[in-house]
Amino acid sequence: MVVIHVQNIEKRFGKQALFERLSWHIKAGVRYGLVGPNGAGKTTLLRILIGEQSADSGAVVRAKTVSVGYLAQEVDPFTLGSVEQSVLEGVPGYRQAQRDVQALQERMAQDLDYASQPEVLKILGAAIERFEAKGGDQLLDRARESLGGLGFSAEQMIEPAASLSGGWLMRAALARLLVMQPDVLLLDEPTNHLDLEALAWFESFLEGYPGAVVVVSHDRFFLDRVPDRIVELTTRGLHEYVGGYEDYLQGRELRLAQQVAEKAKIDRKRAHLEGFINRFRAKATKAKQAQARMKQLAKLEQVELEADVSSIHFSFAPAGRTAREVLHADQVHKVWPSDRGPVEVYRDLQLRIERGSKVALVGPNGAGKSTLLKVLGGVTPIESGTVRRGNNVRLEYFAQHQLEALDARLSVYQEAARAAGEDTVTMIRNTLGALLFQGS
């Protein structure tokens, strides 16, 4: 069954067309991975599907009974109640129905005369029915299961939701959406803030999800494991491929090869027709044949090849000779302050990194991965111990929330030039071009 019909929609920003004559039938129970280059309009398409933006033309049609949930790349902070309660607020009317039942039960426990009235029992029965219709106690179990799967401990679930920030806020917003269980899930980069354990749970959850799922992600391994189909967004519309990301790559290569072959075939036919017309158009004995060839030429299909998708390409400049041991952390002790008192992150931590090493740092949220990078980068102080760099070692630190270090008033070029020091204009522009920044 088709749950959302997308009919010939078009979306432009100024003179730039994101997509034209785009049609798509999203089917119940199918998991779609939506892919395309940056700037292709994937997020815009999701916002059109949910109704946050409108298409310039065309229509998006869904039945009134079809519910749609959307996880954006950035979400507003939660302000009321605990994390658990904020997740439950995602189901409209649930908390009120729960409070109605609790209030009636408390009054009945305090006033036995009131509780013995037949009308009161009917009121309580109706309140319980409304609560069960919203999910009842099972909804609370689902909320705790989702929060736990996404990495929240039992203690974190009852902490104030307003204290959440960054990745934890995104996890709570995702849990709220999963608890709602809409008919269609629209997810924009949902895995960005998940550690390996949470990602494994999330993948398992989606594999068993009964509704339709449309997910945008740059994690090709996630896209290979979870979706049933990959949908590629281009300026010409959508191309749908059965299977995961590897199947999509093979299918896309075959489609583009067929496109090239078809264009070559038509170009050869066009050249043959044009040659005949040019040769015999002026001869009376061949005039009718030339006219017939001209009609055939006019009917030939115009095949335009899709432009190659640009990809980021750059290489680091050769590093100077350094000591064999580039970083050495010795007996590092690190403590973070918190509302509940100091939290010890490390005690007597030892780490050595040698020249040429490529190290992947993994572990559950809260284990101190980001803290370790900050310690090694000299961004945050330590209580005791030492962190030493080897001779001639130049260290750069890229933060998880690097965006906060940028000046939004500056252009991309101005921001790059501010950090470039003595690099030339050509070097700065070449670097930005390698990262796909173009023109103004």
Summary of the structure (lengths in Angstrom):
residues: 440
radius of gyration: 29.9
end to end distance: 45.6
largest distance: 112.3
contacts: 1161
relative contact order: 0.09
helix: 43%
strand: 21%
